[in-house]
Amino acid sequence: MELGTWFKVRNRISTCLQGVLLPFFFNEFGRGARILRPIRISGSDNISIGRDAFINNFAWLETIACFDKKPALRIERGVYVGNSAHIIATQSIVIEADVLIADRVYIADYAHGYKDVRLPVKHQPLTPRAPVRIGTGTWIGENAVVIGCTIGRNCVIGANSVVLTDIPDYCVAVGTPARVIRRWNPRTDKWNTA
């Protein structure tokens, strides 16, 4: 047997009871959803995982109730989340169906406070940013950061990009901060460069 096949079999066995057990701990846990060896899951009663979603090794999923609104993290049907992803919601994060998230991606709807320069950042309150929504069919590249913005459907976010502003549908965005470099024009059925 090839080693890759062995790991797939091992992972399937280690997650086979999740469909029975995890619905008791999550707001929603869809049929066929799987989570491999997470590093941390906190606030699971505010987390919804859709049908056939797959969350790879060492993920950190968390909801933190620190503002006026109850936090919600929703990962919809068929989403793939790569190794060591870090997703934290203090308000609302929605990852729509069939999104592909590469390894080591950070997604949040807040930032650390920095009003008092004499006080360590870790002792300052969190500051809310905008809710996050990632559109259906989008691909978030490796090591990307997404904070307080909306990314449209079927977009590509380049590796190592930092997305702080909204990205429209059918765009390729790269850089720090991320900017749109290509956009699909449905009228001409062609790509336009920015």
N, CA, C and O of each residue as an XYZ file, in Angstrom:
776
protein
N       0.845     -1.184      0.000
C       0.000      0.000      0.000
C       0.889      1.247      0.000
O       1.885      1.310      0.721
N       0.521      2.220     -0.806
C       1.254      3.473     -0.858
C       1.020      4.263      0.427
O      -0.072      4.211      0.993
N       2.028      4.990      0.891
C       1.954      5.708      2.164
C       0.821      6.727      2.182
O       0.143      6.876      3.199
N       0.604      7.432      1.070
C      -0.477      8.406      1.009
C      -1.837      7.767      1.233
O      -2.704      8.349      1.885
N      -2.021      6.582      0.696
C      -3.279      5.851      0.903
C      -3.448      5.492      2.370
O      -4.546      5.587      2.919
N      -2.354      5.077      3.003
C      -2.408      4.739      4.432
C      -2.874      5.939      5.256
O      -3.718      5.786      6.139
N      -2.339      7.127      4.980
C      -2.740      8.319      5.734
C      -4.212      8.650      5.501
O      -4.909      9.052      6.432
N      -4.687      8.488      4.274
C      -6.106      8.741      3.998
C      -7.000      7.784      4.778
O      -8.019      8.196      5.334
N      -6.621      6.506      4.820
C      -7.395      5.508      5.575
C      -7.365      5.845      7.059
O      -8.399      5.807      7.726
N      -6.189      6.175      7.578
C      -6.060      6.528      8.994
C      -6.921      7.741      9.348
O      -7.593      7.752     10.379
N      -6.896      8.768      8.479
C      -7.687      9.966      8.742
C      -9.182      9.662      8.705
O      -9.944     10.193      9.513
N      -9.600      8.817      7.778
C     -11.022      8.458      7.691
C     -11.465      7.716      8.945
O     -12.549      7.972      9.470
N     -10.637      6.805      9.423
C     -10.965      6.060     10.641
C     -11.029      7.002     11.838
O     -11.935      6.894     12.664
N     -10.058      7.940     11.939
C     -10.023      8.829     13.099
C     -11.196      9.803     13.131
O     -11.507     10.350     14.189
N     -11.853     10.031     11.996
C     -12.976     10.977     11.965
C     -14.331     10.299     11.773
O     -15.340     10.984     11.609
N     -14.371      8.974     11.792
C     -15.616      8.275     11.446
C     -16.752      8.521     12.440
O     -17.917      8.447     12.049
N     -16.462      8.805     13.688
C     -17.522      9.036     14.673
C     -17.904     10.506     14.815
O     -18.802     10.836     15.589
N     -17.234     11.394     14.077
C     -17.519     12.816     14.226
C     -18.967     13.167     13.887
O     -19.565     14.025     14.536
N     -19.525     12.515     12.884
C     -20.904     12.802     12.504
C     -21.903     12.471     13.589
O     -23.002     13.025     13.617
N     -21.527     11.564     14.491
C     -22.403     11.189     15.596
C     -22.173     12.093     16.811
O     -23.128     12.509     17.467
N     -20.918     12.394     17.107
C     -20.579     13.109     18.334
C     -20.585     14.629     18.207
O     -21.111     15.311     19.087
N     -20.018     15.173     17.139
C     -19.810     16.611     17.062
C     -21.085     17.447     16.942
O     -21.070     18.599     17.377
N     -22.193     16.938     16.376
C     -23.403     17.765     16.368
C     -23.857     18.210     17.765
O     -24.580     19.199     17.890
N     -23.447     17.500     18.801
C     -23.803     17.903     20.162
C     -23.000     19.116     20.636
O     -23.414     19.804     21.569
N     -21.870     19.381     20.008
C     -20.983     20.444     20.455
C     -21.018     21.689     19.575
O     -20.664     22.776     20.032
N     -21.439     21.546     18.319
C     -21.477     22.659     17.380
C     -22.903     23.157     17.211
O     -23.858     22.426     17.475
N     -23.045     24.400     16.769
C     -24.359     24.918     16.415
C     -24.962     24.066     15.300
O     -26.158     23.774     15.290
N     -24.098     23.676     14.361
C     -24.501     22.787     13.270
C     -23.255     22.025     12.817
O     -22.166     22.594     12.731
N     -23.423     20.751     12.534
C     -22.317     19.950     12.010
C     -22.895     19.054     10.928
O     -23.549     18.055     11.225
N     -22.652     19.413      9.674
C     -23.289     18.757      8.538
C     -22.804     17.345      8.270
O     -21.703     16.956      8.659
N     -23.639     16.606      7.607
C     -23.314     15.233      7.237
C     -22.074     15.197      6.348
O     -21.978     15.954      5.382
N     -21.150     14.340      6.663
C     -19.932     14.186      5.891
C     -18.853     15.202      6.211
O     -17.768     15.142      5.631
N     -19.117     16.131      7.113
C     -18.095     17.111      7.512
C     -17.040     16.405      8.358
O     -17.345     15.477      9.107
N     -15.786     16.863      8.226
C     -14.706     16.246      9.000
C     -13.717     17.301      9.467
O     -13.439     18.271      8.762
N     -13.191     17.095     10.667
C     -12.156     17.957     11.229
C     -11.015     17.052     11.677
O     -11.198     16.209     12.556
N      -9.831     17.224     11.072
C      -8.665     16.428     11.453
C      -7.864     17.152     12.525
O      -7.512     18.317     12.339
N      -7.577     16.520     13.603
C      -6.676     16.975     14.665
C      -6.565     18.495     14.803
O      -5.518     19.061     14.486
N      -7.619     19.166     15.267
C      -7.530     20.619     15.442
C      -6.587     20.965     16.589
O      -6.439     20.198     17.540
N      -5.959     22.117     16.484
C      -5.108     22.575     17.575
C      -5.955     23.238     18.659
O      -5.625     23.181     19.844
N      -7.068     23.877     18.228
C      -7.961     24.516     19.196
C      -9.319     24.776     18.558
O      -9.406     25.217     17.412
N     -10.376     24.496     19.314
C     -11.731     24.879     18.931
C     -12.393     25.434     20.184
O     -12.550     24.728     21.180
N     -12.783     26.712     20.127
C     -13.428     27.367     21.271
C     -14.706     28.047     20.790
O     -14.762     28.572     19.678
N     -15.730     28.032     21.640
C     -17.005     28.640     21.270
C     -17.728     27.862     20.196
O     -18.393     28.446     19.340
N     -17.602     26.538     20.237
C     -18.172     25.692     19.178
C     -19.690     25.803     19.067
O     -20.253     25.510     18.012
N     -20.360     26.222     20.141
C     -21.812     26.376     20.064
C     -22.216     27.534     19.148
O     -23.392     27.676     18.813
N     -21.245     28.367     18.741
C     -21.495     29.452     17.787
C     -20.888     29.161     16.419
O     -20.827     30.048     15.568
N     -20.437     27.921     16.198
C     -19.794     27.542     14.945
C     -20.683     26.557     14.192
O     -21.151     25.570     14.761
N     -20.913     26.834     12.905
C     -21.682     25.943     12.044
C     -20.766     25.423     10.941
O     -20.114     26.201     10.243
N     -20.723     24.109     10.793
C     -19.910     23.462      9.767
C     -20.871     22.773      8.795
O     -21.676     21.937      9.206
N     -20.791     23.116      7.533
C     -21.719     22.584      6.534
C     -21.368     21.181      6.070
O     -20.298     20.650      6.369
N     -22.296     20.603      5.338
C     -22.159     19.262      4.783
C     -20.896     19.142      3.936
O     -20.595     20.012      3.119
N     -20.171     18.057      4.144
C     -18.962     17.718      3.378
C     -17.841     18.751      3.478
O     -16.937     18.756      2.642
N     -17.883     19.614      4.471
C     -16.751     20.519      4.704
C     -15.601     19.707      5.287
O     -15.819     18.740      6.017
N     -14.382     20.105      4.961
C     -13.194     19.388      5.442
C     -12.229     20.400      6.033
O     -11.810     21.337      5.352
N     -11.879     20.215      7.290
C     -10.952     21.108      7.977
C      -9.727     20.291      8.339
O      -9.802     19.346      9.125
N      -8.604     20.665      7.757
C      -7.385     19.870      7.862
C      -6.673     20.060      9.198
O      -7.163     20.770     10.076
N      -5.528     19.428      9.344
C      -4.766     19.382     10.593
C      -4.460     20.756     11.182
O      -4.231     21.730     10.463
N      -4.464     20.800     12.500
C      -3.986     21.936     13.307
C      -4.760     23.226     13.097
O      -4.209     24.312     13.278
N      -6.023     23.125     12.720
C      -6.859     24.318     12.581
C      -7.161     24.907     13.953
O      -7.229     24.193     14.953
N      -7.338     26.212     13.978
C      -7.764     26.930     15.173
C      -9.053     27.640     14.797
O      -9.024     28.621     14.053
N     -10.177     27.161     15.298
C     -11.488     27.765     15.057
C     -11.987     28.311     16.379
O     -11.981     27.604     17.387
N     -12.421     29.570     16.386
C     -12.834     30.160     17.660
C     -13.854     31.256     17.436
O     -13.788     31.996     16.454
N     -14.802     31.352     18.365
C     -15.681     32.513     18.442
C     -15.460     33.131     19.819
O     -15.378     32.430     20.827
N     -15.368     34.454     19.839
C     -15.132     35.177     21.083
C     -16.263     36.177     21.270
O     -16.487     37.031     20.411
N     -16.977     36.077     22.386
C     -18.060     37.009     22.687
C     -17.469     38.198     23.446
O     -17.356     38.162     24.672
N     -17.093     39.254     22.713
C     -16.497     40.416     23.379
C     -17.146     41.729     22.969
O     -16.794     42.782     23.500
N     -18.084     41.684     22.035
C     -18.800     42.882     21.623
C     -20.287     42.660     21.894
O     -20.660     41.641     22.476
N     -21.134     43.592     21.484
C     -22.565     43.521     21.801
C     -23.286     42.381     21.105
O     -24.329     41.932     21.581
N     -22.757     41.907     19.996
C     -23.430     40.896     19.186
C     -22.874     39.500     19.491
O     -21.680     39.343     19.744
N     -23.745     38.497     19.464
C     -23.295     37.116     19.622
C     -22.471     36.723     18.395
O     -22.939     36.886     17.268
N     -21.256     36.208     18.592
C     -20.419     35.873     17.437
C     -20.928     34.640     16.699
O     -21.572     33.772     17.289
N     -20.632     34.573     15.407
C     -21.032     33.420     14.601
C     -19.967     33.146     13.541
O     -19.523     34.050     12.833
N     -19.574     31.894     13.451
C     -18.664     31.425     12.403
C     -19.403     30.362     11.621
O     -19.809     29.343     12.180
N     -19.583     30.597     10.315
C     -20.309     29.659      9.464
C     -19.415     29.230      8.312
O     -18.989     30.049      7.497
N     -19.138     27.928      8.258
C     -18.363     27.331      7.177
C     -19.341     26.456      6.404
O     -19.814     25.448      6.927
N     -19.647     26.828      5.170
C     -20.731     26.178      4.437
C     -20.281     24.909      3.712
O     -19.133     24.480      3.826
N     -21.197     24.333      2.980
C     -21.048     23.055      2.287
C     -19.805     23.007      1.404
O     -19.537     23.932      0.636
N     -19.058     21.924      1.524
C     -17.959     21.642      0.613
C     -16.730     22.518      0.758
O     -15.852     22.481     -0.105
N     -16.637     23.302      1.818
C     -15.455     24.150      2.034
C     -14.278     23.265      2.424
O     -14.433     22.313      3.189
N     -13.106     23.584      1.895
C     -11.866     22.920      2.297
C     -11.000     23.954      3.002
O     -10.706     25.010      2.441
N     -10.591     23.649      4.235
C      -9.720     24.523      5.019
C      -8.396     23.801      5.205
O      -8.365     22.680      5.713
N      -7.307     24.431      4.800
C      -5.983     23.814      4.839
C      -5.388     23.701      6.233
O      -5.979     24.138      7.220
N      -4.208     23.104      6.287
C      -3.484     22.903      7.544
C      -3.177     24.237      8.226
O      -2.873     25.234      7.571
N      -3.265     24.230      9.543
C      -2.857     25.361     10.390
C      -3.614     26.650     10.089
O      -3.085     27.739     10.315
N      -4.836     26.549      9.584
C      -5.657     27.748      9.381
C      -6.091     28.283     10.744
O      -6.243     27.528     11.704
N      -6.286     29.588     10.809
C      -6.619     30.266     12.053
C      -7.808     31.172     11.746
O      -7.650     32.198     11.084
N      -9.002     30.799     12.223
C     -10.224     31.536     11.899
C     -10.912     31.911     13.204
O     -11.341     31.038     13.958
N     -11.018     33.226     13.474
C     -11.605     33.692     14.732
C     -12.674     34.736     14.444
O     -12.415     35.736     13.775
N     -13.877     34.495     14.956
C     -14.996     35.420     14.773
C     -15.377     36.048     16.108
O     -15.561     35.352     17.107
N     -15.495     37.393     16.110
C     -16.039     38.101     17.264
C     -17.413     38.671     16.929
O     -18.167     39.055     17.823
N     -17.734     38.724     15.641
C     -19.027     39.206     15.163
C     -19.629     38.183     14.205
O     -20.525     37.422     14.570
N     -19.112     38.179     12.952
C     -19.642     37.257     11.954
C     -18.608     36.969     10.872
O     -18.054     37.883     10.261
N     -18.360     35.686     10.650
C     -17.555     35.234      9.524
C     -18.367     34.168      8.804
O     -18.790     33.183      9.410
N     -18.584     34.370      7.503
C     -19.288     33.396      6.674
C     -18.365     32.999      5.535
O     -17.927     33.848      4.759
N     -18.072     31.713      5.435
C     -17.293     31.170      4.336
C     -18.263     30.344      3.504
O     -18.691     29.269      3.925
N     -18.606     30.845      2.330
C     -19.661     30.233      1.524
C     -19.204     28.923      0.881
O     -18.035     28.548      0.969
N     -20.127     28.252      0.247
C     -19.919     26.904     -0.295
C     -18.735     26.828     -1.253
O     -18.463     27.751     -2.021
N     -18.044     25.693     -1.179
C     -16.978     25.320     -2.114
C     -15.789     26.274     -2.142
O     -15.079     26.350     -3.145
N     -15.568     26.999     -1.056
C     -14.367     27.835     -0.942
C     -13.178     26.923     -0.648
O     -13.296     25.945      0.090
N     -12.036     27.258     -1.236
C     -10.792     26.529     -1.014
C      -9.846     27.455     -0.259
O      -9.472     28.514     -0.764
N      -9.460     27.054      0.949
C      -8.558     27.846      1.781
C      -7.275     27.055      1.954
O      -7.290     25.940      2.477
N      -6.168     27.631      1.516
C      -4.876     26.950      1.580
C      -4.339     26.923      3.016
O      -5.005     27.376      3.947
N      -3.140     26.391      3.178
C      -2.518     26.263      4.495
C      -2.151     27.625      5.083
O      -1.844     28.576      4.364
N      -2.193     27.684      6.415
C      -1.731     28.822      7.209
C      -2.420     30.139      6.859
O      -1.778     31.189      6.829
N      -3.703     30.086      6.598
C      -4.485     31.292      6.314
C      -5.095     31.797      7.621
O      -5.561     31.008      8.443
N      -5.089     33.110      7.803
C      -5.663     33.754      8.991
C      -6.865     34.579      8.558
O      -6.761     35.414      7.660
N      -8.016     34.343      9.204
C      -9.245     35.075      8.887
C      -9.836     35.578     10.198
O     -10.036     34.797     11.128
N     -10.122     36.894     10.279
C     -10.685     37.468     11.505
C     -11.555     38.673     11.169
O     -11.425     39.273     10.103
N     -12.445     39.016     12.098
C     -13.291     40.197     11.947
C     -13.000     41.232     13.035
O     -13.862     42.045     13.372
N     -11.797     41.198     13.577
C     -11.395     42.111     14.639
C      -9.895     42.395     14.497
O      -9.204     41.786     13.680
N      -9.422     43.319     15.299
C      -7.986     43.584     15.391
C      -7.649     43.799     16.861
O      -8.538     44.050     17.674
N      -6.388     43.704     17.196
C      -5.957     43.998     18.557
C      -5.895     45.505     18.739
O      -5.437     46.226     17.853
N      -6.357     45.980     19.891
C      -6.338     47.406     20.192
C      -4.922     47.924     20.395
O      -4.020     47.188     20.794
N      -4.750     49.229     20.105
C      -3.439     49.852     20.287
C      -3.636     51.345     20.537
O      -3.035     52.186     19.868
N      -4.489     51.660     21.514
C      -4.759     53.063     21.826
C      -3.755     53.627     22.816
O      -3.392     54.801     22.732
N      -3.306     52.809     23.747
C      -2.378     53.257     24.785
C      -1.007     52.638     24.518
O      -0.801     51.449     24.764
N      -0.074     53.443     24.017
C       1.240     52.917     23.638
C       2.054     52.466     24.849
O       3.038     51.744     24.687
N       1.670     52.875     26.055
C       2.395     52.462     27.263
C       1.948     51.090     27.766
O       2.601     50.498     28.626
N       0.844     50.589     27.233
C       0.259     49.326     27.686
C       0.559     48.242     26.663
O       0.394     48.472     25.465
N       1.002     47.048     27.108
C       1.231     45.964     26.145
C      -0.036     45.685     25.330
O      -1.147     45.731     25.859
N       0.141     45.403     24.066
C      -0.991     45.166     23.171
C      -1.885     44.053     23.710
O      -3.108     44.153     23.608
N      -1.312     43.006     24.276
C      -2.129     41.881     24.751
C      -3.050     42.260     25.906
O      -3.975     41.511     26.218
N      -2.817     43.416     26.552
C      -3.678     43.869     27.641
C      -4.707     44.901     27.188
O      -5.487     45.400     28.000
N      -4.712     45.219     25.910
C      -5.670     46.189     25.393
C      -6.870     45.465     24.785
O      -6.731     44.345     24.292
N      -8.042     46.090     24.815
C      -9.237     45.417     24.290
C      -9.174     45.228     22.776
O      -8.535     45.998     22.059
N      -9.855     44.183     22.315
C      -9.979     43.959     20.883
C     -10.833     45.061     20.273
O     -11.710     45.607     20.943
N     -10.587     45.393     19.015
C     -11.385     46.396     18.321
C     -12.110     45.724     17.155
O     -11.499     44.981     16.387
N     -13.407     45.984     17.021
C     -14.153     45.333     15.943
C     -13.782     45.887     14.578
O     -13.551     47.086     14.420
N     -13.730     45.007     13.605
C     -13.630     45.380     12.190
C     -14.958     44.965     11.562
O     -15.890     44.615     12.286
N     -15.064     44.995     10.271
C     -16.303     44.606      9.595
C     -16.443     43.085      9.604
O     -15.445     42.369      9.685
N     -17.686     42.587      9.520
C     -17.880     41.140      9.350
C     -17.193     40.654      8.074
O     -17.007     41.423      7.130
N     -16.822     39.388      8.052
C     -16.133     38.795      6.909
C     -17.093     37.871      6.168
O     -17.832     37.097      6.775
N     -17.063     37.973      4.844
C     -17.805     37.037      3.991
C     -16.901     36.689      2.824
O     -16.369     37.570      2.149
N     -16.732     35.382      2.592
C     -15.930     34.907      1.467
C     -16.880     34.173      0.533
O     -17.518     33.197      0.929
N     -16.974     34.644     -0.712
C     -17.969     34.167     -1.666
C     -17.714     32.762     -2.191
O     -16.584     32.275     -2.196
N     -18.774     32.137     -2.624
C     -18.766     30.782     -3.169
C     -17.674     30.612     -4.219
O     -17.501     31.461     -5.093
N     -16.944     29.515     -4.123
C     -15.980     29.144     -5.143
C     -14.655     29.881     -5.110
O     -13.833     29.697     -6.008
N     -14.427     30.703     -4.113
C     -13.190     31.475     -4.031
C     -12.044     30.608     -3.533
O     -12.246     29.643     -2.797
N     -10.833     30.975     -3.953
C      -9.616     30.295     -3.498
C      -8.750     31.321     -2.775
O      -8.382     32.349     -3.344
N      -8.430     31.031     -1.523
C      -7.550     31.875     -0.716
C      -6.187     31.192     -0.673
O      -6.074     30.073     -0.171
N      -5.160     31.844     -1.187
C      -3.827     31.254     -1.292
C      -3.109     31.137      0.046
O      -3.523     31.711      1.053
N      -2.041     30.387      0.022
C      -1.271     30.057      1.214
C      -0.752     31.314      1.934
O      -0.299     32.266      1.299
N      -0.829     31.293      3.272
C      -0.339     32.356      4.154
C      -1.087     33.678      4.011
O      -0.599     34.704      4.485
N      -2.238     33.685      3.383
C      -2.993     34.930      3.225
C      -3.639     35.329      4.547
O      -3.869     34.497      5.424
N      -3.925     36.622      4.666
C      -4.604     37.190      5.833
C      -5.835     37.924      5.323
O      -5.747     38.727      4.394
N      -6.988     37.646      5.936
C      -8.245     38.296      5.557
C      -8.839     38.878      6.837
O      -9.181     38.138      7.759
N      -8.962     40.214      6.892
C      -9.472     40.864      8.099
C     -10.549     41.880      7.727
O     -10.293     42.822      6.978
N     -11.747     41.678      8.254
C     -12.825     42.649      8.175
C     -13.200     43.108      6.781
O     -13.224     44.310      6.519
N     -13.496     42.174      5.872
C     -13.854     42.552      4.506
C     -14.705     41.459      3.859
O     -14.886     40.376      4.416
N     -15.216     41.770      2.679
C     -15.972     40.818      1.878
C     -15.175     40.492      0.626
O     -14.668     41.388     -0.048
N     -15.068     39.210      0.320
C     -14.437     38.757     -0.920
C     -15.545     38.127     -1.755
O     -16.287     37.277     -1.263
N     -15.660     38.532     -2.996
C     -16.732     38.061     -3.862
C     -16.599     36.589     -4.240
O     -15.698     35.888     -3.778
N     -17.513     36.142     -5.084
C     -17.540     34.744     -5.506
C     -16.503     34.493     -6.598
O     -16.184     35.375     -7.395
N     -15.985     33.261     -6.611
C     -15.025     32.800     -7.620
C     -13.840     33.743     -7.801
O     -13.436     34.039     -8.925
N     -13.294     34.204     -6.698
C     -12.099     35.046     -6.709
C     -10.869     34.189     -6.427
O     -10.978     33.058     -5.953
N      -9.703     34.747     -6.725
C      -8.433     34.145     -6.341
C      -7.675     35.197     -5.538
O      -7.448     36.312     -6.007
N      -7.289     34.824     -4.322
C      -6.473     35.695     -3.476
C      -5.087     35.074     -3.433
O      -4.925     33.947     -2.964
N      -4.096     35.792     -3.914
C      -2.749     35.262     -4.035
C      -2.107     34.925     -2.700
O      -2.469     35.475     -1.660
N      -1.152     34.016     -2.750
C      -0.408     33.629     -1.558
C       0.235     34.856     -0.922
O       0.681     35.769     -1.616
N       0.277     34.864      0.402
C       0.902     35.922      1.206
C       0.209     37.280      1.104
O       0.769     38.287      1.536
N      -0.988     37.323      0.548
C      -1.720     38.588      0.438
C      -2.363     38.948      1.770
O      -2.675     38.074      2.579
N      -2.557     40.251      1.989
C      -3.256     40.754      3.167
C      -4.471     41.517      2.660
O      -4.335     42.594      2.079
N      -5.657     40.961      2.877
C      -6.896     41.542      2.348
C      -7.589     42.314      3.467
O      -8.045     41.730      4.450
N      -7.661     43.628      3.303
C      -8.270     44.503      4.307
C      -9.471     45.271      3.761
O     -10.199     45.903      4.527
N      -9.686     45.225      2.438
C     -10.817     45.907      1.798
C     -11.570     44.920      0.917
O     -11.045     43.865      0.560
N     -12.790     45.269      0.576
C     -13.652     44.373     -0.200
C     -13.067     44.100     -1.586
O     -12.471     44.975     -2.213
N     -13.255     42.862     -2.045
C     -12.836     42.427     -3.378
C     -14.106     41.999     -4.119
O     -14.848     41.157     -3.614
N     -14.375     42.564     -5.315
C     -15.599     42.198     -6.058
C     -15.552     40.762     -6.584
O     -14.511     40.108     -6.525
N     -16.678     40.281     -7.094
C     -16.764     38.954     -7.710
C     -15.779     38.826     -8.870
O     -15.437     39.814     -9.520
N     -15.333     37.603     -9.119
C     -14.550     37.227    -10.306
C     -13.268     38.059    -10.474
O     -12.971     38.548    -11.564
N     -12.525     38.207     -9.383
C     -11.292     38.988     -9.425
C     -10.102     38.175     -8.931
O     -10.257     37.220     -8.170
N      -8.927     38.565     -9.372
C      -7.666     38.067     -8.834
C      -7.047     39.231     -8.083
O      -6.860     40.311     -8.644
N      -6.724     39.012     -6.800
C      -6.133     40.068     -5.975
C      -4.870     39.536     -5.326
O      -4.828     38.394     -4.870
N      -3.841     40.372     -5.287
C      -2.563     39.983     -4.687
C      -1.962     41.168     -3.956
O      -2.346     42.315     -4.184
N      -1.013     40.879     -3.074
C      -0.206     41.915     -2.460
C      -0.563     42.233     -1.036
O      -1.492     41.676     -0.451
N       0.233     43.179     -0.484
C       0.070     43.622      0.889
C       0.084     45.134      0.895
O       1.165     45.716      0.803
N      -1.047     45.804      0.997
C      -2.391     45.231      1.047
C      -2.819     44.729     -0.334
O      -2.310     45.183     -1.359
N      -3.754     43.792     -0.341
C      -4.185     43.177     -1.598
C      -4.893     44.196     -2.489
O      -5.667     45.032     -2.022
N      -4.603     44.097     -3.783
C      -5.307     44.917     -4.768
C      -5.664     44.039     -5.954
O      -4.978     43.058     -6.240
N      -6.732     44.393     -6.636
C      -7.208     43.625     -7.782
C      -6.261     43.845     -8.952
O      -5.971     44.984     -9.318
N      -5.775     42.743     -9.543
C      -4.904     42.864    -10.720
C      -5.583     42.355    -11.990
O      -5.185     42.713    -13.098
N      -6.612     41.515    -11.823
C      -7.381     41.037    -12.981
C      -8.837     40.916    -12.573
O      -9.164     40.591    -11.431
N      -9.718     41.195    -13.561
C     -11.148     41.109    -13.288
C     -11.848     40.529    -14.505
O     -11.629     40.971    -15.633
N     -12.696     39.530    -14.265
C     -13.457     38.911    -15.345
C     -14.617     39.824    -15.722
O     -15.371     40.277    -14.861
N     -14.747     40.084    -17.006
C     -15.837     40.915    -17.502
C     -16.874     40.004    -18.159
O     -16.629     39.477    -19.244
N     -18.033     39.811    -17.512
C     -19.038     38.900    -18.079
C     -19.631     39.388    -19.402
O     -20.129     38.578    -20.184
N     -19.587     40.703    -19.668
C     -20.133     41.232    -20.926
C     -19.286     40.814    -22.127
O     -19.814     40.468    -23.184
N     -17.959     40.852    -21.947
C     -17.065     40.505    -23.051
C     -16.543     39.077    -22.945
O     -15.918     38.565    -23.873
N     -16.806     38.439    -21.802
C     -16.334     37.082    -21.545
C     -14.805     37.010    -21.627
O     -14.241     36.045    -22.141
N     -14.144     38.068    -21.100
C     -12.685     38.149    -21.121
C     -12.175     38.733    -19.803
O     -12.917     39.347    -19.036
N     -10.893     38.518    -19.575
C     -10.228     39.116    -18.410
C      -9.783     40.535    -18.726
O      -9.285     40.804    -19.819
N      -9.960     41.432    -17.782
C      -9.431     42.792    -17.862
C      -8.355     42.944    -16.812
O      -8.523     42.466    -15.690
N      -7.256     43.595    -17.142
C      -6.230     43.861    -16.149
C      -6.486     45.205    -15.509
O      -6.972     46.133    -16.155
N      -6.156     45.303    -14.239
C      -6.414     46.545    -13.503
C      -5.304     47.544    -13.710
O      -5.356     48.646    -13.165
